Structure formats: C-alpha cells, structure tokens
Amino acid sequence: MLDGSPYQSYLYAYPHKTAYRQLDPPVPLAEAWARERRDALFLYLHVPFCEMRCGFCNLFTASRPKGDLVSAFVDAFERQARQVAAALGPTSFARVALGGGTPTFLDPAQLERVFDVLERVMGADVAGVPAGVEVSPATSTDDRLAVLKARGIDRVSIGIQSFVDDEVRSVLRPQKVKVVRDALDLIRAHDFPILNVDLIYGIDGQTVSSWLASLEAALKWEPEEVYLYPLYVRPLTGLGRGERAWDDHRLGLYRAGRDFLLSRGYRQVSMRMFQRVSMDELPGRGGPPIYRCQEDGMVGLGCGARSYTRDLHYSTEYAVGARGVRDIIEDFVQRPDAAFAEASWGFRLDEAERKQRWLILSLLADGVSRTEWAEQFGGAVDADHPELARLVAAGLARDDGARVSLTPAGVERSDAVGPWLHSQRVQGLMDEWELR
C-alpha cells in the first residue's frame, strides 16, 4: 500500500455497491428490519438526474432525462415510500438528506411533493432534525431554494469544483463562474445555517496558485463546510480514457489546500471534509439523537439509494454508463408496488464483515475506540485486526491506548488505507464486477 498510489478509491461506504449481487430469494423488508433498532435512522432520497454529466462523474445519475421520466420517478418514489413505511413500522429518523444526482433538478412543485412524502408517509421530522440537500449552480434558483428553506433544510451543499472557467471546461463541466457566484449569493440570501462548497484538485492545468485562488474565492461566502475532492478519472466516465499518473501533483495540491483552510480556522474532519460548524452543533439540535453510520441503519429511497441494516445492505442495481443508468431508472419507475417491499440486490454481512465495516468507517473518521469496539463485539480490536499495528508502525496511525487514529500522513492516504482494509471477499466481488 505504501508503495502504490495514494489515490486508489474514495471509500464513503463499505462494502461498495460493486460488491452487491442478486439476493435469491429476495428478502422482505419487514423481515430485514424486524430485529433492528429504528430510533435513530438516516433517511436518504437519491434523485438520479442532473442537467449535465460532468466528465469526472461516476455517480448514479442521468443527464437531461427525456419526456416524463422525472415525473414518473417521483410517482414511483411515493409508491416505494408507502411500501417501505409499512414494512418498517414505527420509526424515528435522526438525519435526513437528499442527494443524487441533483435533487434540485426537480421543479418546485415536485420538491414540495417529495417533502410531503418524506414527512407524511415516512414520518420524518425534516425541520426538526439535521437535514441537507445537494444542489448545483444552475438549479439553485430562488423558487427552489425557497422550498428548501420553508421545509427546514439546514445544510445546502453545492458542487463548484473550480472558480476558473478553463479548469471546469477541462473536466467537461460547461459552467460559468458568474452562474456560480449568483447561486452562492442566492443561497446566502436564504440564510441556510450551513453552506458546504465542494472543490476539486488535480484538474489538468491547475496550479497551486489557481487552486488557492479558488479556495480564496469560495471563502468570500464564508461556508461553514468545505470539501476538497481529488480528481479521479474512471472507466465509462467522460475523462476515463485519458487517465495518467499525477499523484505527486494531487498530493501537493491537497497539502496546500489543507494548510490554507487550517490557517483560516477550519478543522479537518477527514481527508475531504473541513468544518467550522457541523449540523449537530446548530442551536436546537441537542434533542434528536446523533446518527452514527457504524451503529445506526439507513433507509434509502429513490433509484440508486442504498439502505443498510446490521447484516444486510441493499439497493437497486448499479451502473455508471449512461445506458446502464437509464435502464435501471426505467425499470424502477415501472416496478409494481409489491416489488418495493423487498430487497433483491445487495450484500449480506456476517460478523467478520460487520467488524471490517466498523473498523474502516471508524478509522477513516475519528479513529477506532477500543472501548466502543468491546461494547459492540466483545474482545480486543487489536486481536481481530493486527493491521492497526502495521499502520502505527508505518507512521500512518497513532495509538494513545484508548483509540487508534490516522496521523496526517495517514489522512492524506485515506484513499489507499480504506481499500487496503477491504476483506478478501469484498475485494474479490469488486474485482469481478463488470461496469455497465
């Protein structure tokens, strides 16, 4: 791992959906959730549409959908929600998020309907718990933002990528800086408690100077959060055929951006995430339980959303290419209601995989607590995972006796550490996966 690229794969969940397979027979959702805690779940809606497909994007999304596909998706989402709510029974949500894709690709009336379903069908208190929505500059219109504000959204996350027109063009994103600035002005005018700005480093032609200029430009709007993403180029994406090695360049840009944000009062939460304020720190947020992905489950709605219990992760099928994504969306909108009451595509976690997941997600966040490990699994984490000692010996982690956490050298190699900790089973399934 130390000899390889620090940029292997962004691990935001474990296992990745390329490790999922057909569940035979399908699992009824009522059965999957029957023995689960349901008092602090994450409710997530995935809207798989965008006004454009960026050259670096490998998310599950379709650009410029034709005809009535969007309205058919909203209809199917409501039918799905009714089946899922019936299967779950009494449930409490500690966090709500709308992602994609671009949720604000939906028009204001569709957004209102979506929030009605989340509240009235799923029982989510959107205005009473931390809730976030992803937007794009072009869809950050006054009428859409007014809906988000009225429904109690706390966090708006906007993908900017760069404030340099030539740089966004080089990643096949037809976006003008003026549109970005106007969108940020509108978001701030609506006074959302948390603004997050996403930026990308490693773009062709980008220099340390231009990268820091983008960061300086972003801070004019005083965002509470900033995410710094390294550019990846992947198969079946617009830039996927132009991949080349530029690890040293990306690493230098990462360090420059990290040091810049730390000097401006941000705290580093992970390799990508820098914060001044989190949603859990907002006034009035002391009541609802704080969601922790290592312990609490997720209920995913919409085509492309993942859900997870302790021993079952499930989703719709997965694709990256435009045709594969559209086929899956079209299948989703045509499903009979009964099909939404069962999981047919997913991954079963035995105890070893549950431990692996806890280890990876904890280490890449705030570290592995020995006490929490013992409470969850019994025994000692060091006995189950000698990898921790190897990371400490390599200078990638520190051990203070109570917790093993990544050092700055480990944090900047998070995209190599995470995949290095994959189980053989998960890595084998991912290697066998054929992208579509």
C-alpha positions as CSV (number, residue, x, y, z in Angstrom):
1,M,0.0,0.0,0.0
2,L,2.8,2.4,0.8
3,D,4.5,1.7,-2.5
4,G,1.3,2.3,-4.5
5,S,-0.7,5.4,-5.4
6,P,-2.3,7.3,-2.5
7,Y,-5.4,7.6,-4.8
8,Q,-6.9,4.2,-5.0
9,S,-10.6,4.7,-4.3
10,Y,-12.9,7.0,-2.4
11,L,-14.4,4.8,0.3
12,Y,-17.6,6.5,1.5
13,A,-19.4,3.2,2.4
14,Y,-18.4,-0.4,3.0
15,P,-18.9,-2.6,1.1
16,H,-19.1,-0.7,-2.2
17,K,-22.2,-1.4,-4.4
18,T,-20.0,-3.2,-6.9
19,A,-19.8,-6.0,-4.2
20,Y,-23.6,-6.4,-4.2
21,R,-25.2,-9.3,-6.0
22,Q,-28.7,-10.7,-6.7
23,L,-30.4,-11.8,-3.5
24,D,-32.0,-15.2,-4.1
25,P,-34.7,-15.3,-2.8
26,P,-35.5,-11.6,-2.3
27,V,-35.6,-10.5,1.3
28,P,-38.9,-9.0,2.5
29,L,-38.1,-5.6,4.1
30,A,-40.3,-6.3,7.1
31,E,-38.0,-9.3,7.8
32,A,-34.8,-7.4,7.1
33,W,-35.7,-4.7,9.7
34,A,-37.6,-6.8,12.2
35,R,-34.7,-7.1,14.7
36,E,-33.2,-3.7,14.1
37,R,-33.2,-0.5,16.2
38,R,-35.3,2.1,14.4
39,D,-34.9,5.0,16.8
40,A,-32.1,6.9,15.1
41,L,-32.1,6.0,11.4
42,F,-30.8,8.0,8.4
43,L,-33.4,8.7,5.8
44,Y,-31.9,9.3,2.3
45,L,-33.5,10.1,-1.0
46,H,-31.5,9.7,-4.2
47,V,-32.6,11.7,-7.1
48,P,-30.8,10.3,-10.2
49,F,-31.0,13.3,-12.5
50,C,-28.7,16.2,-13.4
51,E,-28.8,19.0,-16.0
52,M,-25.4,17.8,-17.2
53,R,-22.9,14.9,-16.7
54,C,-19.5,16.1,-15.6
55,G,-16.5,14.4,-17.2
56,F,-15.3,13.0,-13.9
57,C,-18.6,11.8,-12.5
58,N,-19.2,8.2,-11.8
59,L,-22.3,8.7,-9.6
60,F,-25.6,7.0,-10.4
61,T,-27.3,9.8,-12.4
62,A,-28.7,10.5,-15.8
63,S,-28.4,13.9,-17.5
64,R,-31.2,15.6,-19.4
65,P,-33.8,12.9,-18.9
66,K,-36.3,12.7,-21.7
67,G,-40.1,13.0,-21.7
68,D,-41.9,12.4,-18.4
69,L,-39.3,10.2,-16.8
70,V,-38.8,12.7,-13.9
71,S,-42.5,12.8,-13.0
72,A,-42.7,9.1,-13.4
73,F,-39.7,8.8,-11.0
74,V,-41.5,11.0,-8.4
75,D,-44.6,8.8,-8.7
76,A,-42.5,5.7,-8.2
77,F,-40.7,7.2,-5.2
78,E,-44.1,7.8,-3.5
79,R,-45.2,4.3,-4.2
80,Q,-41.9,3.0,-2.9
81,A,-42.2,5.1,0.3
82,R,-45.6,3.7,1.1
83,Q,-44.3,0.1,0.9
84,V,-41.2,0.9,2.9
85,A,-43.0,2.7,5.6
86,A,-45.4,-0.2,6.0
87,A,-42.5,-2.6,6.3
88,L,-40.6,-0.5,8.8
89,G,-43.4,0.1,11.2
90,P,-42.8,2.7,14.0
91,T,-39.6,4.5,13.1
92,S,-37.6,7.6,14.1
93,F,-35.2,9.4,11.9
94,A,-32.2,11.3,13.3
95,R,-31.0,12.7,10.0
96,V,-32.4,13.4,6.5
97,A,-30.6,14.0,3.2
98,L,-31.5,14.4,-0.4
99,G,-28.7,13.6,-2.8
100,G,-28.0,12.4,-6.3
101,G,-27.6,13.4,-8.9
102,T,-29.1,16.8,-8.2
103,P,-32.3,16.9,-6.1
104,T,-32.9,20.4,-7.2
105,F,-33.2,19.2,-10.8
106,L,-36.8,18.6,-9.6
107,D,-39.0,21.7,-10.1
108,P,-40.5,23.4,-7.0
109,A,-43.8,21.6,-7.1
110,Q,-42.0,18.2,-7.4
111,L,-39.8,19.2,-4.4
112,E,-42.9,20.1,-2.4
113,R,-44.4,16.7,-3.2
114,V,-41.1,14.9,-2.2
115,F,-41.0,16.7,1.2
116,D,-44.7,15.8,1.8
117,V,-43.9,12.2,1.2
118,L,-40.9,12.2,3.5
119,E,-42.9,13.8,6.3
120,R,-46.4,12.4,5.9
121,V,-45.7,8.9,4.6
122,M,-42.3,8.2,6.1
123,G,-42.9,10.2,9.3
124,A,-39.7,12.2,9.1
125,D,-39.5,15.5,11.0
126,V,-37.4,17.2,8.3
127,A,-37.5,20.6,10.1
128,G,-36.7,19.1,13.5
129,V,-33.6,17.0,12.7
130,P,-30.4,17.8,10.8
131,A,-31.4,17.8,7.1
132,G,-29.3,18.5,4.0
133,V,-29.8,18.8,0.2
134,E,-27.3,18.8,-2.6
135,V,-27.7,21.5,-5.3
136,S,-25.9,22.6,-8.4
137,P,-25.3,26.2,-9.5
138,A,-27.7,26.1,-12.4
139,T,-30.6,24.6,-10.3
140,S,-30.0,27.0,-7.3
141,T,-33.0,29.1,-8.3
142,D,-34.9,31.4,-6.0
143,D,-38.1,29.4,-6.1
144,R,-36.4,26.0,-5.4
145,L,-34.3,27.5,-2.6
146,A,-37.5,29.0,-1.1
147,V,-38.9,25.5,-0.9
148,L,-35.8,24.1,0.9
149,K,-35.9,27.0,3.3
150,A,-39.6,26.6,4.1
151,R,-39.2,22.9,4.7
152,G,-36.5,23.4,7.3
153,I,-33.3,22.4,5.4
154,D,-30.2,23.1,7.5
155,R,-27.4,22.3,5.0
156,V,-27.1,23.1,1.3
157,S,-24.2,21.6,-0.5
158,I,-23.1,22.9,-3.8
159,G,-20.6,21.5,-6.3
160,I,-18.4,24.2,-7.6
161,Q,-15.3,22.3,-8.4
162,S,-13.3,25.4,-9.5
163,F,-13.7,29.2,-9.9
164,V,-11.6,29.1,-13.0
165,D,-13.6,28.7,-16.2
166,D,-10.8,27.0,-18.1
167,E,-10.4,24.4,-15.3
168,V,-14.1,23.4,-15.2
169,R,-14.1,23.2,-19.0
170,S,-11.2,20.7,-18.8
171,V,-13.3,18.4,-16.7
172,L,-16.2,18.7,-19.2
173,R,-18.4,20.8,-17.0
174,P,-20.0,23.6,-19.0
175,Q,-20.3,26.1,-16.1
176,K,-19.6,29.8,-15.9
177,V,-18.2,31.4,-12.8
178,K,-20.9,34.1,-12.9
179,V,-23.6,31.4,-12.5
180,V,-21.7,30.0,-9.5
181,R,-21.4,33.4,-7.9
182,D,-25.1,34.2,-8.4
183,A,-26.0,30.8,-7.0
184,L,-23.9,31.3,-3.9
185,D,-25.4,34.8,-3.4
186,L,-28.9,33.3,-3.5
187,I,-28.1,30.5,-1.1
188,R,-26.7,33.0,1.4
189,A,-29.7,35.3,0.9
190,H,-32.0,32.5,2.0
191,D,-29.9,32.2,5.2
192,F,-29.4,28.4,5.4
193,P,-27.4,27.6,8.6
194,I,-24.8,25.6,6.8
195,L,-23.3,26.1,3.3
196,N,-21.0,23.5,2.0
197,V,-18.8,24.1,-1.0
198,D,-17.2,21.2,-3.0
199,L,-14.0,21.9,-4.8
200,I,-11.7,19.5,-6.9
201,Y,-8.0,19.5,-7.1
202,G,-5.8,17.7,-9.7
203,I,-7.5,19.2,-12.7
204,D,-5.4,19.4,-15.9
205,G,-3.6,22.8,-16.0
206,Q,-4.4,23.6,-12.4
207,T,-1.6,25.1,-10.3
208,V,-1.1,25.6,-6.6
209,S,-1.7,29.3,-7.3
210,S,-5.0,28.7,-9.2
211,W,-6.1,26.2,-6.6
212,L,-5.6,28.6,-3.7
213,A,-7.4,31.3,-5.7
214,S,-10.4,29.0,-6.0
215,L,-10.3,28.4,-2.2
216,E,-9.9,32.1,-1.6
217,A,-12.9,32.8,-3.8
218,A,-15.0,30.2,-2.0
219,L,-14.3,31.7,1.4
220,K,-15.9,35.0,0.3
221,W,-19.2,33.4,1.1
222,E,-17.9,32.1,4.5
223,P,-19.0,28.5,4.0
224,E,-19.4,26.5,7.2
225,E,-18.0,23.4,5.4
226,V,-15.6,22.9,2.5
227,Y,-15.0,19.5,0.9
228,L,-11.8,19.0,-1.1
229,Y,-12.0,16.2,-3.6
230,P,-9.1,14.8,-5.6
231,L,-9.9,14.3,-9.3
232,Y,-10.4,10.7,-10.3
233,V,-10.8,9.5,-13.8
234,R,-12.6,6.3,-14.1
235,P,-13.8,3.8,-16.8
236,L,-17.1,4.8,-18.5
237,T,-16.8,8.5,-17.5
238,G,-16.1,11.4,-19.8
239,L,-12.5,11.6,-18.7
240,G,-12.0,7.9,-18.2
241,R,-9.9,7.3,-21.3
242,G,-7.4,10.0,-20.5
243,E,-6.1,8.7,-17.2
244,R,-2.4,9.4,-16.3
245,A,-0.3,9.4,-13.2
246,W,-0.3,12.7,-11.4
247,D,-0.1,11.6,-7.8
248,D,2.6,14.0,-6.7
249,H,0.7,16.9,-8.2
250,R,-2.6,16.0,-6.5
251,L,-0.8,15.4,-3.2
252,G,0.9,18.8,-3.3
253,L,-2.4,20.5,-4.1
254,Y,-4.1,18.6,-1.2
255,R,-1.5,19.8,1.3
256,A,-1.7,23.4,0.1
257,G,-5.5,23.3,0.4
258,R,-5.4,21.7,3.8
259,D,-2.9,24.1,5.2
260,F,-4.9,27.1,3.7
261,L,-8.1,26.0,5.4
262,L,-6.5,25.2,8.7
263,S,-5.0,28.7,8.7
264,R,-8.4,30.1,8.1
265,G,-10.0,28.5,11.2
266,Y,-11.4,25.3,9.7
267,R,-10.9,21.9,11.5
268,Q,-10.1,18.9,9.4
269,V,-12.7,16.1,9.9
270,S,-11.4,13.7,7.2
271,M,-9.3,13.7,4.1
272,R,-12.0,15.6,2.3
273,M,-14.1,17.4,4.9
274,F,-13.2,20.7,6.6
275,Q,-15.6,22.4,9.0
276,R,-16.3,25.5,11.0
277,V,-19.8,24.3,12.1
278,S,-21.5,20.9,11.9
279,M,-25.2,20.3,11.8
280,D,-25.1,18.6,15.2
281,E,-23.7,21.9,16.6
282,L,-26.6,24.0,15.4
283,P,-28.8,25.6,18.1
284,G,-31.8,23.5,19.0
285,R,-30.2,20.3,17.7
286,G,-29.4,18.9,21.2
287,G,-32.6,16.8,21.3
288,P,-32.5,14.4,18.4
289,P,-30.0,11.5,18.7
290,I,-26.9,11.9,16.7
291,Y,-26.6,9.4,13.8
292,R,-23.5,7.2,13.6
293,C,-23.2,5.2,10.5
294,Q,-21.2,2.5,12.3
295,E,-24.1,1.8,14.6
296,D,-27.3,3.1,13.0
297,G,-29.2,2.0,9.9
298,M,-30.0,3.9,6.7
299,V,-33.3,3.8,4.8
300,G,-32.7,4.7,1.2
301,L,-35.5,5.8,-1.2
302,G,-35.3,6.5,-4.9
303,C,-33.4,4.7,-7.6
304,G,-29.8,4.3,-6.7
305,A,-30.1,4.8,-3.0
306,R,-28.5,2.2,-0.6
307,S,-30.1,1.0,2.6
308,Y,-28.4,-0.9,5.3
309,T,-29.2,-2.9,8.5
310,R,-26.5,-4.6,10.6
311,D,-26.3,-7.6,8.4
312,L,-27.9,-6.6,5.1
313,H,-27.1,-3.8,2.7
314,Y,-29.3,-3.4,-0.4
315,S,-30.1,-1.1,-3.3
316,T,-31.2,-1.1,-6.9
317,E,-28.7,-2.4,-9.3
318,Y,-25.7,-0.3,-10.1
319,A,-24.3,1.2,-13.3
320,V,-22.0,4.1,-14.4
321,G,-22.5,4.3,-18.1
322,A,-25.4,6.4,-19.4
323,R,-27.3,3.4,-21.0
324,G,-27.0,1.2,-17.9
325,V,-28.2,4.0,-15.6
326,R,-31.2,4.8,-17.8
327,D,-32.2,1.1,-18.0
328,I,-32.2,0.8,-14.2
329,I,-34.2,4.0,-13.8
330,E,-36.7,2.9,-16.3
331,D,-37.1,-0.4,-14.5
332,F,-37.5,1.4,-11.2
333,V,-40.4,3.6,-12.4
334,Q,-42.2,0.5,-13.9
335,R,-42.0,-1.7,-10.8
336,P,-45.2,-3.0,-9.3
337,D,-45.8,-1.8,-5.7
338,A,-45.1,-5.2,-4.2
339,A,-41.5,-5.2,-5.6
340,F,-40.7,-2.1,-3.4
341,A,-41.5,-4.2,-0.3
342,E,-38.5,-6.5,-0.8
343,A,-34.7,-6.3,-1.3
344,S,-33.5,-8.1,-4.4
345,W,-30.0,-6.8,-4.9
346,G,-27.5,-6.5,-2.0
347,F,-24.8,-7.9,0.3
348,R,-25.1,-9.9,3.5
349,L,-22.6,-9.1,6.2
350,D,-21.5,-11.9,8.6
351,E,-19.8,-11.0,11.8
352,A,-16.4,-10.7,10.2
353,E,-17.7,-8.2,7.6
354,R,-19.5,-6.2,10.3
355,K,-16.3,-5.9,12.2
356,Q,-14.4,-4.9,9.0
357,R,-17.0,-2.2,8.3
358,W,-16.8,-0.8,11.8
359,L,-13.0,-0.8,11.6
360,I,-12.8,1.0,8.3
361,L,-15.5,3.6,8.8
362,S,-14.3,4.4,12.3
363,L,-10.6,4.7,11.3
364,L,-11.3,7.0,8.4
365,A,-13.4,9.2,10.6
366,D,-12.4,9.9,14.3
367,G,-10.5,6.7,14.9
368,V,-11.1,3.2,16.4
369,S,-12.1,3.3,20.1
370,R,-11.1,0.2,22.0
371,T,-14.0,0.7,24.4
372,E,-16.6,1.1,21.7
373,W,-15.2,-2.0,19.9
374,A,-15.5,-4.1,23.1
375,E,-19.1,-2.9,23.6
376,Q,-20.1,-3.8,20.1
377,F,-18.2,-7.0,19.5
378,G,-16.5,-8.1,22.7
379,G,-12.8,-8.9,22.9
380,A,-10.0,-6.6,21.7
381,V,-9.8,-4.9,18.3
382,D,-6.1,-5.5,18.1
383,A,-6.6,-9.3,18.3
384,D,-9.1,-9.2,15.4
385,H,-7.2,-6.6,13.3
386,P,-3.4,-6.7,13.5
387,E,-3.5,-4.2,10.6
388,L,-3.8,-1.4,13.1
389,A,-0.3,-2.2,14.5
390,R,1.1,-2.2,11.0
391,L,-0.4,1.3,10.3
392,V,1.1,2.6,13.5
393,A,4.5,1.1,12.6
394,A,4.3,2.8,9.2
395,G,3.5,6.2,10.7
396,L,0.1,6.3,9.2
397,A,-1.7,5.9,12.6
398,R,-1.2,6.8,16.2
399,D,-2.2,4.8,19.3
400,D,-2.9,6.6,22.5
401,G,-4.0,3.5,24.3
402,A,-7.7,4.3,24.1
403,R,-8.0,5.0,20.4
404,V,-6.1,4.3,17.1
405,S,-6.5,7.2,14.7
406,L,-4.8,8.3,11.5
407,T,-1.9,10.7,11.5
408,P,-1.7,13.5,9.0
409,A,0.3,11.1,6.8
410,G,-2.5,8.5,7.1
411,V,-5.3,11.0,6.5
412,E,-3.7,12.1,3.2
413,R,-3.5,8.4,2.2
414,S,-7.1,7.6,3.2
415,D,-8.0,6.6,-0.4
416,A,-5.3,3.9,-0.1
417,V,-5.8,2.9,3.5
418,G,-9.5,2.2,3.0
419,P,-9.1,-0.2,0.1
420,W,-6.1,-1.8,1.8
421,L,-8.5,-2.8,4.6
422,H,-11.1,-4.5,2.3
423,S,-11.8,-8.1,3.1
424,Q,-10.7,-10.6,0.5
425,R,-14.4,-11.5,-0.1
426,V,-15.4,-7.9,-0.8
427,Q,-12.3,-7.2,-2.9
428,G,-12.9,-10.3,-4.9
429,L,-16.5,-9.4,-5.7
430,M,-15.5,-5.8,-6.6
431,D,-12.7,-7.2,-8.9
432,E,-15.3,-9.5,-10.7
433,W,-17.7,-6.6,-11.3
434,E,-18.3,-5.6,-14.9
435,L,-19.1,-2.0,-15.3
436,R,-22.1,-1.2,-17.4
